[in-house]
Amino acid sequence: MLKDIIKKFEKIAKILNLSEKVKKRIIEPENILDFKIELNGKIFPAWRVQHNSLLGPYKGGIRFHPKTNLEEIKALAMIMTFKTALMDLPFGGGKGGVRINPKEYSEEELEKISRDYVRFIYQNIGENKDIPAPDMGTNEKIMEIMLNEYEKLTGKKSPATFTGKPIEKGGIVLRKEATGLGGAIITEEIVKKLNWQAKKTKIAIQGFGNVGSYAALYLFEKGFKIIAISDSLSGIFNPEGINIKEAIEYKKAIKYLKGFPGTEEITNQQLLSLKTDILIPAATENVITKNNAKNIKAKIIIELANGPITEAGEKILLKNKKIILPDILANAGGVTVSYFEWQQNKENKIWSKEKVFQELDKKMKNIFNKVWQTSLEEKIDLRTTAYLLAVKKLVEKIKF
Ligand code: NAD
């Protein structure tokens, strides 16, 4: 993963003819906190990577995952640097993690891990220094605990130091929905560009978790035909369209999508190669590879998951004239609303749902149109364009 992201950056560095010194300034993390947390005699490796602060305080989630490692955290931190730069947010990039399977531990044990984590990093974070958020395996409850520990240790109130908090602790409305919503807003924009009509546009979505389900719901409400959705167990398909509101209720009750009335069961592989206009991978990384890219029939692929297409897969897709909306743009709705939360806390205000939606809508459309236009002018694909704009912004700030 780290190699892939560096490769993407190297491609841009070549276009911009960047010196080795400048390249190093962007590739190398500025600071790495590498430590171990102990719980009941067991040791859990943990990290906070503060990748780049050229544009502002480090911003990025903390994940609790049994397979996470320093390489992965470094890669994710670097992606955050590009994402915040592209989205014109006053933030740099960071990421944190603990190698632990949160499903195997009680709430009390996770609270202890979370408090210990903050004890290791609290001198290096803060509302103008580094602003963590939830990621895989962490949630608003953990952010509340971490903020509480941070405020205890520093002796001052500082809600803007963590985003993704519960609303009553300074969190923001629509944060949960933000990533899916942002991706859906971009989907509507691209459909407009191609002069397609919502009700005639078919969409297949892989992954029906936080991101996939909100994207599906918003697009369904806008009249798009969602012909397939899936979770890790299986996919469901109806060429006439699935009622997403009912599918959400069904999944809540049954835990899986399988068996949803009026649909045919398909595999996650079959979903990817359906006859659809738009494909939205919203589950996990590396699902479109050199082995299945040739089977993809969708004209547009919107990367709501991080890194769902491998490099070899992408080559095939581009050769087949597919339009790929890259992750650093398509799933940036989450960090954008985190920025609103931070602003809201710093100004000691509470943003309304309307305001959050309007501002998110404005931001996503604005950056999408900038990327689209530049891609046409420069005759380069959307991913290269998005990285190019992000890297240019960083390079402008470098002073030696
Ligand atoms: P989630 O855990 O809520 O949902 C993931 C969904 O994918 C679930 O429905 C799960 O069953 C399904 N899934 C898991 N593995 C699968 C597989 N191998 N094949 C098919 N389906 C599978 O996670 P999420 O928060 O919705 O995140 C999804 C993706 O979006 C991840 O790549 C994440 O990094 C990315 N992302 C999330 C956010 C956010 O704000 N949550 C922001 C940016 C990017």
Residues whose N, C-alpha, C, O or C-beta is under 5 A from the ligand:
A	BS01	NAD	T179 G207 F208 G209 N210 V211 G212 S230 D231 S232 N268 A282 A283 T284 E285 L304 A305 N306 N331 G334
